């Protein structure tokens, strides 16, 4: 479940309740629903539920990658997973720390492997390319982040020169900042 999917669910639920007249502050039409933001506790609950669903989805996908897994069962489990929208190129608007994640990317965490990310992207004909700041930045930027301890990575502007590539995420990890790009599988083989 992606952040965009979560937002669509709460917008639809708020619109349905608003049109029934359940609460005066809820949206009454599609335009109001597009701009609707729920109470913070509601969005927190949605995100917790989505996080649990993502952990289940990750477990199913990990099982599918295991040798000797009963493929018929795995296929049925994978088919039962919710539809995920295809990540497509979009404007990257980084937060105050210089981080950003594509809103149609599932909520992967530090334990998600490159194989799992690529298995997810493969359903859309995509694969990933990682750019690590440690190997991609100017020496002054390296000093600023790695030695001076400035965790803001807004100054780093990684690029991927693979045809058709677009950014999926730029964020910090235990091993340092990383930018993750997606690109078409056919570009890899070209």
Rosetta constraint file for C-alpha pairs under 8 A:
AtomPair CA 1 CA 5 HARMONIC 6.12 0.50
AtomPair CA 1 CA 6 HARMONIC 6.98 0.50
AtomPair CA 1 CA 50 HARMONIC 5.85 0.50
AtomPair CA 1 CA 51 HARMONIC 7.95 0.50
AtomPair CA 1 CA 53 HARMONIC 7.04 0.50
AtomPair CA 1 CA 54 HARMONIC 6.24 0.50
AtomPair CA 1 CA 82 HARMONIC 7.16 0.50
AtomPair CA 1 CA 84 HARMONIC 6.61 0.50
AtomPair CA 1 CA 106 HARMONIC 5.49 0.50
AtomPair CA 1 CA 107 HARMONIC 7.15 0.50
AtomPair CA 2 CA 6 HARMONIC 6.35 0.50
AtomPair CA 2 CA 50 HARMONIC 7.79 0.50
AtomPair CA 2 CA 84 HARMONIC 7.23 0.50
AtomPair CA 2 CA 103 HARMONIC 6.22 0.50
AtomPair CA 2 CA 104 HARMONIC 5.18 0.50
AtomPair CA 2 CA 105 HARMONIC 5.58 0.50
AtomPair CA 2 CA 106 HARMONIC 4.53 0.50
AtomPair CA 2 CA 107 HARMONIC 6.28 0.50
AtomPair CA 3 CA 7 HARMONIC 6.24 0.50
AtomPair CA 3 CA 103 HARMONIC 5.23 0.50
AtomPair CA 3 CA 104 HARMONIC 6.53 0.50
AtomPair CA 3 CA 105 HARMONIC 7.67 0.50
AtomPair CA 3 CA 106 HARMONIC 7.45 0.50
AtomPair CA 3 CA 107 HARMONIC 7.67 0.50
AtomPair CA 4 CA 8 HARMONIC 6.20 0.50
AtomPair CA 4 CA 103 HARMONIC 5.39 0.50
AtomPair CA 4 CA 104 HARMONIC 5.88 0.50
AtomPair CA 5 CA 9 HARMONIC 6.29 0.50
AtomPair CA 5 CA 104 HARMONIC 7.56 0.50
AtomPair CA 6 CA 10 HARMONIC 6.46 0.50
AtomPair CA 6 CA 46 HARMONIC 6.73 0.50
AtomPair CA 6 CA 47 HARMONIC 7.39 0.50
AtomPair CA 6 CA 50 HARMONIC 7.38 0.50
AtomPair CA 7 CA 11 HARMONIC 6.03 0.50
AtomPair CA 8 CA 12 HARMONIC 6.08 0.50
AtomPair CA 9 CA 13 HARMONIC 6.16 0.50
AtomPair CA 10 CA 14 HARMONIC 5.90 0.50
AtomPair CA 10 CA 38 HARMONIC 7.53 0.50
AtomPair CA 11 CA 15 HARMONIC 6.05 0.50
AtomPair CA 11 CA 33 HARMONIC 5.34 0.50
AtomPair CA 11 CA 34 HARMONIC 6.71 0.50
AtomPair CA 11 CA 36 HARMONIC 6.49 0.50
AtomPair CA 11 CA 37 HARMONIC 7.90 0.50
AtomPair CA 12 CA 16 HARMONIC 6.09 0.50
AtomPair CA 12 CA 33 HARMONIC 7.25 0.50
AtomPair CA 13 CA 17 HARMONIC 6.19 0.50
AtomPair CA 14 CA 18 HARMONIC 5.87 0.50
AtomPair CA 14 CA 26 HARMONIC 5.85 0.50
AtomPair CA 14 CA 27 HARMONIC 6.42 0.50
AtomPair CA 14 CA 33 HARMONIC 7.12 0.50
AtomPair CA 14 CA 36 HARMONIC 8.00 0.50
AtomPair CA 15 CA 19 HARMONIC 5.98 0.50
AtomPair CA 15 CA 26 HARMONIC 6.67 0.50
AtomPair CA 15 CA 27 HARMONIC 5.23 0.50
AtomPair CA 15 CA 28 HARMONIC 5.96 0.50
AtomPair CA 15 CA 29 HARMONIC 6.64 0.50
AtomPair CA 15 CA 30 HARMONIC 7.27 0.50
AtomPair CA 15 CA 33 HARMONIC 5.87 0.50
AtomPair CA 16 CA 20 HARMONIC 6.38 0.50
AtomPair CA 17 CA 21 HARMONIC 6.34 0.50
AtomPair CA 17 CA 22 HARMONIC 5.42 0.50
AtomPair CA 17 CA 23 HARMONIC 7.29 0.50
AtomPair CA 17 CA 26 HARMONIC 7.09 0.50
AtomPair CA 18 CA 22 HARMONIC 5.81 0.50
AtomPair CA 18 CA 23 HARMONIC 6.16 0.50
AtomPair CA 18 CA 24 HARMONIC 7.01 0.50
AtomPair CA 18 CA 25 HARMONIC 7.66 0.50
AtomPair CA 18 CA 26 HARMONIC 4.67 0.50
AtomPair CA 18 CA 27 HARMONIC 5.24 0.50
AtomPair CA 18 CA 28 HARMONIC 5.16 0.50
AtomPair CA 19 CA 27 HARMONIC 7.41 0.50
AtomPair CA 19 CA 28 HARMONIC 5.18 0.50
AtomPair CA 19 CA 29 HARMONIC 7.52 0.50
AtomPair CA 22 CA 26 HARMONIC 7.95 0.50
AtomPair CA 26 CA 36 HARMONIC 7.80 0.50
AtomPair CA 27 CA 32 HARMONIC 5.02 0.50
AtomPair CA 27 CA 33 HARMONIC 5.19 0.50
AtomPair CA 27 CA 36 HARMONIC 6.86 0.50
AtomPair CA 28 CA 32 HARMONIC 6.57 0.50
AtomPair CA 28 CA 33 HARMONIC 7.36 0.50
AtomPair CA 29 CA 33 HARMONIC 6.23 0.50
AtomPair CA 30 CA 34 HARMONIC 6.23 0.50
AtomPair CA 31 CA 35 HARMONIC 6.87 0.50
AtomPair CA 32 CA 36 HARMONIC 6.15 0.50
AtomPair CA 38 CA 42 HARMONIC 6.03 0.50
AtomPair CA 38 CA 43 HARMONIC 6.28 0.50
AtomPair CA 39 CA 43 HARMONIC 6.61 0.50
AtomPair CA 40 CA 44 HARMONIC 6.10 0.50
AtomPair CA 41 CA 45 HARMONIC 6.12 0.50
AtomPair CA 42 CA 46 HARMONIC 6.21 0.50
AtomPair CA 43 CA 47 HARMONIC 6.09 0.50
AtomPair CA 44 CA 48 HARMONIC 6.16 0.50
AtomPair CA 45 CA 49 HARMONIC 6.19 0.50
AtomPair CA 46 CA 50 HARMONIC 6.09 0.50
AtomPair CA 47 CA 51 HARMONIC 5.95 0.50
AtomPair CA 48 CA 52 HARMONIC 6.31 0.50
AtomPair CA 49 CA 53 HARMONIC 6.24 0.50
AtomPair CA 50 CA 54 HARMONIC 6.00 0.50
AtomPair CA 51 CA 55 HARMONIC 6.25 0.50
AtomPair CA 51 CA 107 HARMONIC 6.91 0.50
AtomPair CA 52 CA 56 HARMONIC 6.39 0.50
AtomPair CA 53 CA 57 HARMONIC 6.15 0.50
AtomPair CA 54 CA 58 HARMONIC 5.98 0.50
AtomPair CA 54 CA 106 HARMONIC 7.13 0.50
AtomPair CA 54 CA 107 HARMONIC 6.65 0.50
AtomPair CA 54 CA 108 HARMONIC 7.59 0.50
AtomPair CA 55 CA 59 HARMONIC 6.17 0.50
AtomPair CA 56 CA 60 HARMONIC 6.28 0.50
AtomPair CA 57 CA 61 HARMONIC 6.16 0.50
AtomPair CA 57 CA 78 HARMONIC 7.93 0.50
AtomPair CA 57 CA 81 HARMONIC 6.81 0.50
AtomPair CA 58 CA 62 HARMONIC 5.96 0.50
AtomPair CA 58 CA 112 HARMONIC 7.92 0.50
AtomPair CA 58 CA 116 HARMONIC 7.89 0.50
AtomPair CA 59 CA 63 HARMONIC 6.14 0.50
AtomPair CA 60 CA 64 HARMONIC 6.29 0.50
AtomPair CA 60 CA 74 HARMONIC 7.13 0.50
AtomPair CA 60 CA 77 HARMONIC 6.81 0.50
AtomPair CA 60 CA 78 HARMONIC 6.72 0.50
AtomPair CA 61 CA 65 HARMONIC 6.49 0.50
AtomPair CA 61 CA 78 HARMONIC 7.06 0.50
AtomPair CA 61 CA 116 HARMONIC 7.18 0.50
AtomPair CA 62 CA 66 HARMONIC 6.64 0.50
AtomPair CA 62 CA 116 HARMONIC 6.99 0.50
AtomPair CA 63 CA 69 HARMONIC 6.61 0.50
AtomPair CA 63 CA 74 HARMONIC 7.19 0.50
AtomPair CA 64 CA 69 HARMONIC 6.48 0.50
AtomPair CA 64 CA 71 HARMONIC 7.19 0.50
AtomPair CA 64 CA 74 HARMONIC 5.67 0.50
AtomPair CA 64 CA 75 HARMONIC 7.81 0.50
AtomPair CA 65 CA 69 HARMONIC 7.82 0.50
AtomPair CA 69 CA 74 HARMONIC 7.29 0.50
AtomPair CA 70 CA 74 HARMONIC 6.28 0.50
AtomPair CA 71 CA 75 HARMONIC 5.90 0.50
AtomPair CA 72 CA 76 HARMONIC 6.36 0.50
AtomPair CA 73 CA 77 HARMONIC 6.24 0.50
AtomPair CA 74 CA 78 HARMONIC 6.05 0.50
AtomPair CA 75 CA 79 HARMONIC 6.02 0.50
AtomPair CA 76 CA 80 HARMONIC 6.26 0.50
AtomPair CA 77 CA 81 HARMONIC 6.71 0.50
AtomPair CA 84 CA 104 HARMONIC 7.49 0.50
AtomPair CA 84 CA 106 HARMONIC 7.95 0.50
AtomPair CA 85 CA 104 HARMONIC 6.14 0.50
AtomPair CA 86 CA 104 HARMONIC 6.85 0.50
AtomPair CA 86 CA 124 HARMONIC 6.23 0.50
AtomPair CA 87 CA 102 HARMONIC 7.34 0.50
AtomPair CA 87 CA 104 HARMONIC 5.29 0.50
AtomPair CA 87 CA 105 HARMONIC 6.40 0.50
AtomPair CA 87 CA 168 HARMONIC 7.87 0.50
AtomPair CA 88 CA 166 HARMONIC 7.73 0.50
AtomPair CA 89 CA 166 HARMONIC 5.46 0.50
AtomPair CA 89 CA 167 HARMONIC 7.18 0.50
AtomPair CA 90 CA 166 HARMONIC 7.89 0.50
AtomPair CA 92 CA 100 HARMONIC 7.00 0.50
AtomPair CA 92 CA 102 HARMONIC 7.95 0.50
AtomPair CA 92 CA 167 HARMONIC 7.66 0.50
AtomPair CA 93 CA 100 HARMONIC 6.74 0.50
AtomPair CA 94 CA 98 HARMONIC 5.03 0.50
AtomPair CA 94 CA 99 HARMONIC 5.12 0.50
AtomPair CA 94 CA 100 HARMONIC 4.87 0.50
AtomPair CA 94 CA 154 HARMONIC 7.66 0.50
AtomPair CA 95 CA 99 HARMONIC 5.41 0.50
AtomPair CA 95 CA 100 HARMONIC 6.36 0.50
AtomPair CA 96 CA 152 HARMONIC 7.64 0.50
AtomPair CA 96 CA 154 HARMONIC 7.50 0.50
AtomPair CA 97 CA 151 HARMONIC 7.20 0.50
AtomPair CA 97 CA 152 HARMONIC 4.48 0.50
AtomPair CA 97 CA 153 HARMONIC 5.95 0.50
AtomPair CA 97 CA 154 HARMONIC 6.05 0.50
AtomPair CA 98 CA 152 HARMONIC 6.04 0.50
AtomPair CA 98 CA 153 HARMONIC 4.85 0.50
AtomPair CA 98 CA 154 HARMONIC 3.86 0.50
AtomPair CA 98 CA 155 HARMONIC 7.54 0.50
AtomPair CA 98 CA 170 HARMONIC 7.67 0.50
AtomPair CA 98 CA 171 HARMONIC 7.67 0.50
AtomPair CA 99 CA 153 HARMONIC 7.20 0.50
AtomPair CA 99 CA 154 HARMONIC 7.43 0.50
AtomPair CA 99 CA 169 HARMONIC 7.51 0.50
AtomPair CA 99 CA 170 HARMONIC 5.20 0.50
AtomPair CA 99 CA 171 HARMONIC 4.89 0.50
AtomPair CA 99 CA 172 HARMONIC 7.60 0.50
AtomPair CA 100 CA 169 HARMONIC 5.51 0.50
AtomPair CA 100 CA 170 HARMONIC 5.33 0.50
AtomPair CA 100 CA 171 HARMONIC 6.54 0.50
AtomPair CA 101 CA 105 HARMONIC 7.32 0.50
AtomPair CA 101 CA 168 HARMONIC 5.93 0.50
AtomPair CA 101 CA 169 HARMONIC 4.20 0.50
AtomPair CA 101 CA 170 HARMONIC 6.43 0.50
AtomPair CA 101 CA 171 HARMONIC 7.67 0.50
AtomPair CA 102 CA 167 HARMONIC 7.54 0.50
AtomPair CA 102 CA 168 HARMONIC 5.08 0.50
AtomPair CA 102 CA 169 HARMONIC 6.01 0.50
AtomPair CA 105 CA 168 HARMONIC 7.22 0.50
AtomPair CA 108 CA 112 HARMONIC 5.99 0.50
AtomPair CA 110 CA 173 HARMONIC 7.38 0.50
AtomPair CA 112 CA 116 HARMONIC 6.34 0.50
AtomPair CA 112 CA 117 HARMONIC 7.06 0.50
AtomPair CA 113 CA 117 HARMONIC 6.38 0.50
AtomPair CA 114 CA 118 HARMONIC 6.05 0.50
AtomPair CA 115 CA 119 HARMONIC 5.97 0.50
AtomPair CA 116 CA 120 HARMONIC 6.20 0.50
AtomPair CA 117 CA 121 HARMONIC 6.20 0.50
AtomPair CA 117 CA 128 HARMONIC 7.58 0.50
AtomPair CA 118 CA 122 HARMONIC 5.84 0.50
AtomPair CA 118 CA 126 HARMONIC 7.49 0.50
AtomPair CA 118 CA 127 HARMONIC 5.17 0.50
AtomPair CA 118 CA 128 HARMONIC 6.19 0.50
AtomPair CA 119 CA 123 HARMONIC 7.13 0.50
AtomPair CA 120 CA 124 HARMONIC 7.94 0.50
AtomPair CA 121 CA 125 HARMONIC 6.63 0.50
AtomPair CA 121 CA 126 HARMONIC 4.98 0.50
AtomPair CA 121 CA 127 HARMONIC 5.54 0.50
AtomPair CA 121 CA 128 HARMONIC 7.62 0.50
AtomPair CA 121 CA 182 HARMONIC 7.90 0.50
AtomPair CA 122 CA 126 HARMONIC 5.02 0.50
AtomPair CA 122 CA 127 HARMONIC 6.04 0.50
AtomPair CA 122 CA 185 HARMONIC 7.68 0.50
AtomPair CA 125 CA 184 HARMONIC 5.81 0.50
AtomPair CA 125 CA 185 HARMONIC 5.62 0.50
AtomPair CA 126 CA 182 HARMONIC 6.16 0.50
AtomPair CA 126 CA 183 HARMONIC 5.34 0.50
AtomPair CA 126 CA 184 HARMONIC 4.39 0.50
AtomPair CA 126 CA 185 HARMONIC 4.98 0.50
AtomPair CA 127 CA 182 HARMONIC 5.55 0.50
AtomPair CA 127 CA 183 HARMONIC 5.66 0.50
AtomPair CA 127 CA 184 HARMONIC 6.33 0.50
AtomPair CA 127 CA 185 HARMONIC 5.74 0.50
AtomPair CA 128 CA 180 HARMONIC 6.69 0.50
AtomPair CA 128 CA 181 HARMONIC 5.48 0.50
AtomPair CA 128 CA 182 HARMONIC 4.46 0.50
AtomPair CA 128 CA 183 HARMONIC 6.23 0.50
AtomPair CA 129 CA 160 HARMONIC 7.81 0.50
AtomPair CA 129 CA 180 HARMONIC 5.89 0.50
AtomPair CA 129 CA 181 HARMONIC 5.17 0.50
AtomPair CA 129 CA 182 HARMONIC 6.31 0.50
AtomPair CA 129 CA 183 HARMONIC 7.63 0.50
AtomPair CA 130 CA 178 HARMONIC 6.68 0.50
AtomPair CA 130 CA 179 HARMONIC 5.77 0.50
AtomPair CA 130 CA 180 HARMONIC 4.63 0.50
AtomPair CA 130 CA 181 HARMONIC 6.27 0.50
AtomPair CA 131 CA 135 HARMONIC 7.74 0.50
AtomPair CA 131 CA 136 HARMONIC 7.00 0.50
AtomPair CA 131 CA 158 HARMONIC 7.00 0.50
AtomPair CA 131 CA 159 HARMONIC 7.89 0.50
AtomPair CA 131 CA 160 HARMONIC 7.80 0.50
AtomPair CA 131 CA 178 HARMONIC 5.69 0.50
AtomPair CA 131 CA 179 HARMONIC 5.10 0.50
AtomPair CA 131 CA 180 HARMONIC 6.42 0.50
AtomPair CA 132 CA 136 HARMONIC 6.27 0.50
AtomPair CA 132 CA 176 HARMONIC 7.36 0.50
AtomPair CA 132 CA 177 HARMONIC 6.12 0.50
AtomPair CA 132 CA 178 HARMONIC 4.50 0.50
AtomPair CA 132 CA 179 HARMONIC 6.40 0.50
AtomPair CA 133 CA 137 HARMONIC 5.55 0.50
AtomPair CA 133 CA 142 HARMONIC 7.88 0.50
AtomPair CA 133 CA 156 HARMONIC 7.45 0.50
AtomPair CA 133 CA 158 HARMONIC 7.64 0.50
AtomPair CA 133 CA 176 HARMONIC 7.05 0.50
AtomPair CA 133 CA 177 HARMONIC 5.49 0.50
AtomPair CA 133 CA 178 HARMONIC 5.90 0.50
AtomPair CA 133 CA 179 HARMONIC 7.68 0.50
AtomPair CA 134 CA 142 HARMONIC 6.57 0.50
AtomPair CA 134 CA 176 HARMONIC 7.12 0.50
AtomPair CA 134 CA 177 HARMONIC 7.58 0.50
AtomPair CA 136 CA 158 HARMONIC 7.12 0.50
AtomPair CA 137 CA 141 HARMONIC 5.96 0.50
AtomPair CA 137 CA 142 HARMONIC 6.23 0.50
AtomPair CA 137 CA 156 HARMONIC 6.84 0.50
AtomPair CA 138 CA 142 HARMONIC 6.27 0.50
AtomPair CA 139 CA 143 HARMONIC 6.19 0.50
AtomPair CA 140 CA 144 HARMONIC 6.15 0.50
AtomPair CA 141 CA 145 HARMONIC 6.22 0.50
AtomPair CA 141 CA 155 HARMONIC 7.63 0.50
AtomPair CA 141 CA 156 HARMONIC 7.56 0.50
AtomPair CA 142 CA 146 HARMONIC 5.61 0.50
AtomPair CA 142 CA 147 HARMONIC 7.29 0.50
AtomPair CA 143 CA 147 HARMONIC 4.92 0.50
AtomPair CA 143 CA 148 HARMONIC 6.11 0.50
AtomPair CA 144 CA 148 HARMONIC 4.98 0.50
AtomPair CA 144 CA 149 HARMONIC 6.55 0.50
AtomPair CA 144 CA 150 HARMONIC 5.86 0.50
AtomPair CA 145 CA 149 HARMONIC 5.14 0.50
AtomPair CA 145 CA 150 HARMONIC 4.83 0.50
AtomPair CA 145 CA 151 HARMONIC 5.97 0.50
AtomPair CA 145 CA 152 HARMONIC 7.58 0.50
AtomPair CA 145 CA 153 HARMONIC 7.55 0.50
AtomPair CA 146 CA 150 HARMONIC 7.59 0.50
AtomPair CA 153 CA 177 HARMONIC 7.63 0.50
AtomPair CA 158 CA 179 HARMONIC 6.74 0.50
AtomPair CA 160 CA 165 HARMONIC 6.53 0.50
AtomPair CA 160 CA 166 HARMONIC 7.63 0.50
AtomPair CA 160 CA 181 HARMONIC 6.98 0.50
AtomPair CA 161 CA 165 HARMONIC 7.22 0.50
AtomPair CA 162 CA 183 HARMONIC 7.00 0.50
AtomPair CA 162 CA 187 HARMONIC 7.05 0.50
AtomPair CA 163 CA 183 HARMONIC 7.14 0.50
AtomPair CA 163 CA 184 HARMONIC 7.96 0.50
AtomPair CA 163 CA 187 HARMONIC 6.26 0.50
AtomPair CA 164 CA 183 HARMONIC 5.47 0.50
AtomPair CA 164 CA 184 HARMONIC 6.37 0.50
AtomPair CA 164 CA 187 HARMONIC 7.54 0.50
AtomPair CA 165 CA 181 HARMONIC 6.24 0.50
AtomPair CA 165 CA 182 HARMONIC 5.37 0.50
AtomPair CA 165 CA 183 HARMONIC 4.13 0.50
AtomPair CA 165 CA 184 HARMONIC 7.16 0.50
AtomPair CA 166 CA 181 HARMONIC 5.35 0.50
AtomPair CA 166 CA 182 HARMONIC 5.48 0.50
AtomPair CA 166 CA 183 HARMONIC 6.53 0.50
AtomPair CA 167 CA 179 HARMONIC 7.29 0.50
AtomPair CA 167 CA 180 HARMONIC 6.05 0.50
AtomPair CA 167 CA 181 HARMONIC 4.28 0.50
AtomPair CA 167 CA 182 HARMONIC 6.28 0.50
AtomPair CA 168 CA 179 HARMONIC 7.63 0.50
AtomPair CA 168 CA 180 HARMONIC 5.40 0.50
AtomPair CA 168 CA 181 HARMONIC 5.13 0.50
AtomPair CA 168 CA 182 HARMONIC 6.29 0.50
AtomPair CA 169 CA 178 HARMONIC 7.93 0.50
AtomPair CA 169 CA 179 HARMONIC 5.64 0.50
AtomPair CA 169 CA 180 HARMONIC 5.10 0.50
AtomPair CA 169 CA 181 HARMONIC 7.00 0.50
AtomPair CA 170 CA 177 HARMONIC 7.21 0.50
AtomPair CA 170 CA 178 HARMONIC 5.70 0.50
AtomPair CA 170 CA 179 HARMONIC 4.20 0.50
AtomPair CA 170 CA 180 HARMONIC 6.26 0.50
AtomPair CA 171 CA 177 HARMONIC 5.53 0.50
AtomPair CA 171 CA 178 HARMONIC 5.71 0.50
AtomPair CA 171 CA 179 HARMONIC 6.60 0.50
AtomPair CA 172 CA 176 HARMONIC 5.56 0.50
AtomPair CA 172 CA 177 HARMONIC 4.03 0.50
AtomPair CA 172 CA 178 HARMONIC 6.20 0.50
AtomPair CA 173 CA 177 HARMONIC 5.70 0.50
AtomPair CA 173 CA 178 HARMONIC 7.13 0.50
AtomPair CA 183 CA 187 HARMONIC 7.01 0.50
AtomPair CA 183 CA 188 HARMONIC 7.99 0.50
AtomPair CA 184 CA 188 HARMONIC 7.17 0.50
AtomPair CA 185 CA 189 HARMONIC 6.96 0.50
AtomPair CA 186 CA 190 HARMONIC 6.34 0.50
